Amino acid sequence: MIDIVIDDSIKAKLVSLVDVVSDEEKLKNLHQFFPGEVPQYDRLIEDILNRDYNVMSIWAKAFTLRHMTSIPGEIP
């Protein structure tokens, strides 16, 4: 069905996504088309707060600030 309905340019991406394999294997296959790195956990809060408002909502940033226990770094 995919061969008939889907365009060849996105067929490989779709097959990588819906293939019956483990999640790790799916991520490895999709990484070929969408390269990127997983952020470090200790920088995750900072990345959420510094994200563009068009990508991350103000409520997600407010939630992050409310649940922050400390701000890492040196105190001048």
Number of C-alpha atoms within 10 A of each C-alpha: 5 10 8 7 8 12 10 11 8 9 14 14 16 13 14 19 16 9 11 10 10 9 11 9 14 16 13 14 16 17 14 11 11 11 8 8 7 6 9 9 9 9 10 13 16 15 13 16 17 11 12 11 11 7 8 13 13 13 9 13 17 11 10 16 16 9 9 9 8 7 10 9 6 5 5 3
